[in-house]
Amino acid sequence: MTDCIFCDPSKLLPRTITQFSEVSVVATLGQITEGGYLLLIPTTHTSCLGALDKVQIKSFDRIVKKSIELLKMEYPGPVTIFEHGIVGQTIKHAHLHLLPAGLDLTEKIVSDFPTSKIEIVDNLTELQALYQIRQEPYLLWSTFYDKYLVCWNPSAPAQYLRTITAELLGVPERANWKNMDPEKDKALVDETMGRLKPLFSTITTK
């Protein structure tokens, strides 16, 4: 799509840590944490990760697992993962958030969407299989047990998961990436790239 910023590699290049034929690993604008906040973006225009095909999601899942390992090497500690699956997106192209912070988003999401069905999945391949059946918007987030939870068809506002993440980290002013202090954010993006590019150059998709 010509009007999608995530479909234009030249627009992502200044923040690209590494790129494969199917996935770009990018330092995100709006660093909620003190660096280390990444987006993993399919290079093919896709509405959400669940909409990828079986081959694409298996490859994506492998890159996610390796990315978590490398992120923990440079930013020790837990990694929080989430995706706005169509709902709550400001850019209508699938992208998975990884940030170095140990957060439990579950209680807040359950409280905000008490009538939405929530399911446990072991990996993104299971998410894709469920999405192919349900074909519904979703919120996806990680647990402390190396699994994911999926909340189906929630009425989540734009940047919902970013917002609750920023609030839990005590930096609500960073929730909206468009409102971040540009100098502070650039410094954090540059730090993230400087620390992670050498590590991520070792990734293979095999």
C-alpha positions as CSV (number, residue, x, y, z in Angstrom):
1,M,0.0,0.0,0.0
2,T,1.6,3.3,-1.1
3,D,0.0,5.3,1.7
4,C,1.3,3.0,4.5
5,I,4.4,4.2,6.3
6,F,5.3,0.6,7.3
7,C,5.3,-0.5,3.7
8,D,8.0,2.1,2.8
9,P,11.4,0.8,3.9
10,S,13.0,4.2,3.3
11,K,10.8,5.7,6.0
12,L,11.8,3.1,8.5
13,L,15.5,2.9,7.5
14,P,16.7,5.6,10.1
15,R,15.3,3.4,12.9
16,T,15.9,0.0,11.4
17,I,18.0,-2.3,13.5
18,T,17.9,-5.3,11.1
19,Q,15.7,-6.4,8.2
20,F,14.8,-9.8,6.7
21,S,12.8,-10.5,3.7
22,E,9.7,-11.0,5.8
23,V,10.3,-8.9,9.0
24,S,11.8,-5.5,9.9
25,V,13.1,-4.9,13.4
26,V,12.8,-1.2,14.2
27,A,13.4,1.1,17.2
28,T,10.0,2.5,17.9
29,L,9.1,6.2,18.0
30,G,7.8,7.0,21.5
31,Q,10.2,5.0,23.7
32,I,8.1,4.4,26.8
33,T,11.1,2.7,28.5
34,E,14.6,4.1,28.8
35,G,15.6,2.6,25.4
36,G,15.2,-0.9,24.1
37,Y,11.6,-0.6,22.8
38,L,11.2,-2.4,19.5
39,L,8.7,-3.0,16.8
40,L,8.7,-6.2,14.7
41,I,6.9,-5.4,11.4
42,P,6.0,-7.8,8.6
43,T,7.4,-6.4,5.4
44,T,4.2,-7.5,3.5
45,H,1.2,-5.3,4.2
46,T,-0.9,-7.2,6.7
47,S,-3.7,-6.0,8.9
48,C,-2.6,-8.0,12.0
49,L,-0.3,-10.9,12.8
50,G,-3.3,-13.3,12.9
51,A,-3.8,-12.5,9.2
52,L,-0.4,-13.9,8.2
53,D,-0.3,-17.3,6.5
54,K,1.1,-20.4,8.3
55,V,4.5,-20.1,6.7
56,Q,4.8,-16.4,7.5
57,I,3.7,-16.7,11.1
58,K,6.1,-19.5,11.8
59,S,9.0,-17.5,10.5
60,F,7.8,-14.4,12.4
61,D,7.5,-16.4,15.6
62,R,11.1,-17.6,15.3
63,I,12.4,-14.1,14.8
64,V,10.3,-12.9,17.9
65,K,11.9,-15.6,20.1
66,K,15.4,-14.7,19.0
67,S,14.7,-11.0,19.4
68,I,13.6,-11.6,23.0
69,E,16.9,-13.4,23.7
70,L,19.0,-10.7,22.3
71,L,17.0,-7.9,23.9
72,K,17.5,-9.6,27.3
73,M,21.2,-9.7,26.7
74,E,21.5,-5.9,26.4
75,Y,18.6,-5.0,28.7
76,P,18.5,-7.7,31.3
77,G,15.1,-8.7,32.8
78,P,11.7,-9.6,31.5
79,V,10.3,-8.5,28.1
80,T,6.7,-7.3,27.7
81,I,5.1,-8.1,24.3
82,F,1.8,-6.8,22.8
83,E,-0.1,-6.2,19.6
84,H,-3.1,-4.2,18.7
85,G,-4.8,-6.7,16.4
86,I,-6.7,-4.3,14.2
87,V,-8.3,-2.6,17.1
88,G,-6.4,0.4,18.7
89,Q,-4.0,0.7,15.8
90,T,-2.8,4.1,14.7
91,I,-1.0,2.6,11.7
92,K,-3.1,0.0,10.0
93,H,-0.3,-2.5,9.4
94,A,0.6,-5.3,11.7
95,H,3.4,-4.6,14.2
96,L,4.4,-6.4,17.4
97,H,5.8,-4.4,20.4
98,L,8.7,-5.6,22.5
99,L,9.9,-3.6,25.4
100,P,12.3,-4.4,28.3
101,A,10.0,-4.3,31.3
102,G,8.2,-6.8,33.5
103,L,4.5,-5.8,33.4
104,D,1.3,-7.7,34.0
105,L,-1.3,-6.1,31.7
106,T,-3.9,-8.7,32.4
107,E,-5.8,-7.3,35.3
108,K,-6.3,-3.9,33.6
109,I,-7.5,-5.5,30.3
110,V,-9.9,-7.8,32.1
111,S,-11.3,-4.9,34.1
112,D,-11.7,-2.7,31.0
113,F,-13.3,-5.4,28.8
114,P,-15.2,-7.7,31.2
115,T,-17.5,-9.2,28.5
116,S,-14.7,-10.0,26.0
117,K,-13.5,-13.6,25.6
118,I,-9.9,-14.1,26.7
119,E,-7.9,-17.1,25.6
120,I,-4.3,-18.4,26.3
121,V,-2.0,-19.2,23.4
122,D,1.5,-20.7,23.6
123,N,2.8,-18.8,20.6
124,L,2.0,-16.7,17.6
125,T,1.3,-19.7,15.4
126,E,-1.6,-20.6,17.7
127,L,-2.9,-17.0,17.6
128,Q,-2.9,-17.2,13.8
129,A,-4.9,-20.4,13.8
130,L,-7.5,-18.9,16.1
131,Y,-7.7,-15.7,14.1
132,Q,-8.3,-17.7,10.9
133,I,-11.4,-19.1,12.6
134,R,-12.7,-16.1,14.5
135,Q,-11.7,-13.2,12.1
136,E,-12.2,-10.7,14.9
137,P,-10.2,-7.8,16.2
138,Y,-8.1,-8.6,19.2
139,L,-5.6,-7.5,21.8
140,L,-2.5,-9.7,22.4
141,W,-0.1,-9.5,25.3
142,S,2.5,-11.6,27.0
143,T,2.4,-13.3,30.4
144,F,5.2,-14.0,32.9
145,Y,4.9,-17.7,31.9
146,D,6.1,-17.3,28.3
147,K,2.6,-17.5,26.9
148,Y,0.2,-15.0,25.4
149,L,-3.3,-13.9,26.2
150,V,-5.8,-12.8,23.5
151,C,-8.8,-10.6,24.2
152,W,-11.3,-10.9,21.4
153,N,-13.3,-8.0,20.0
154,P,-12.6,-5.4,22.7
155,S,-13.8,-1.8,22.2
156,A,-10.2,-0.5,22.8
157,P,-9.3,3.1,21.9
158,A,-6.3,4.0,19.8
159,Q,-2.9,3.2,21.5
160,Y,-4.7,1.4,24.3
161,L,-1.9,-1.1,25.1
162,R,0.7,1.7,24.9
163,T,-1.4,3.8,27.3
164,I,-1.8,1.2,30.0
165,T,1.9,0.2,29.6
166,A,3.0,3.8,30.1
167,E,0.7,4.2,33.1
168,L,2.0,1.0,34.8
169,L,5.6,2.3,34.2
170,G,4.7,5.6,35.8
171,V,5.3,7.6,32.6
172,P,1.7,8.4,31.3
173,E,3.0,11.4,29.4
174,R,4.8,8.9,27.0
175,A,1.6,7.0,26.1
176,N,1.0,8.8,22.9
177,W,4.1,8.5,20.7
178,K,3.1,11.6,18.8
179,N,3.4,13.7,21.9
180,M,6.9,12.5,23.1
181,D,9.6,15.1,23.6
182,P,11.4,14.7,20.2
183,E,14.9,15.3,21.5
184,K,14.5,12.9,24.4
185,D,12.9,10.3,22.1
186,K,15.6,10.7,19.4
187,A,18.3,10.1,22.1
188,L,16.6,6.9,23.3
189,V,16.1,5.7,19.7
190,D,19.8,6.3,18.9
191,E,20.8,4.5,22.1
192,T,18.6,1.6,21.3
193,M,20.0,1.3,17.8
194,G,23.6,1.6,19.0
195,R,23.2,-1.1,21.6
196,L,21.1,-3.6,19.6
197,K,22.3,-3.3,16.0
198,P,25.5,-5.3,16.7
199,L,23.6,-8.1,18.4
200,F,20.8,-8.3,15.9
201,S,23.2,-8.6,13.0
202,T,23.7,-12.2,14.2
203,I,20.1,-13.2,13.7
204,T,19.2,-15.8,11.1
205,T,15.7,-17.0,10.2
206,K,16.7,-20.6,10.1
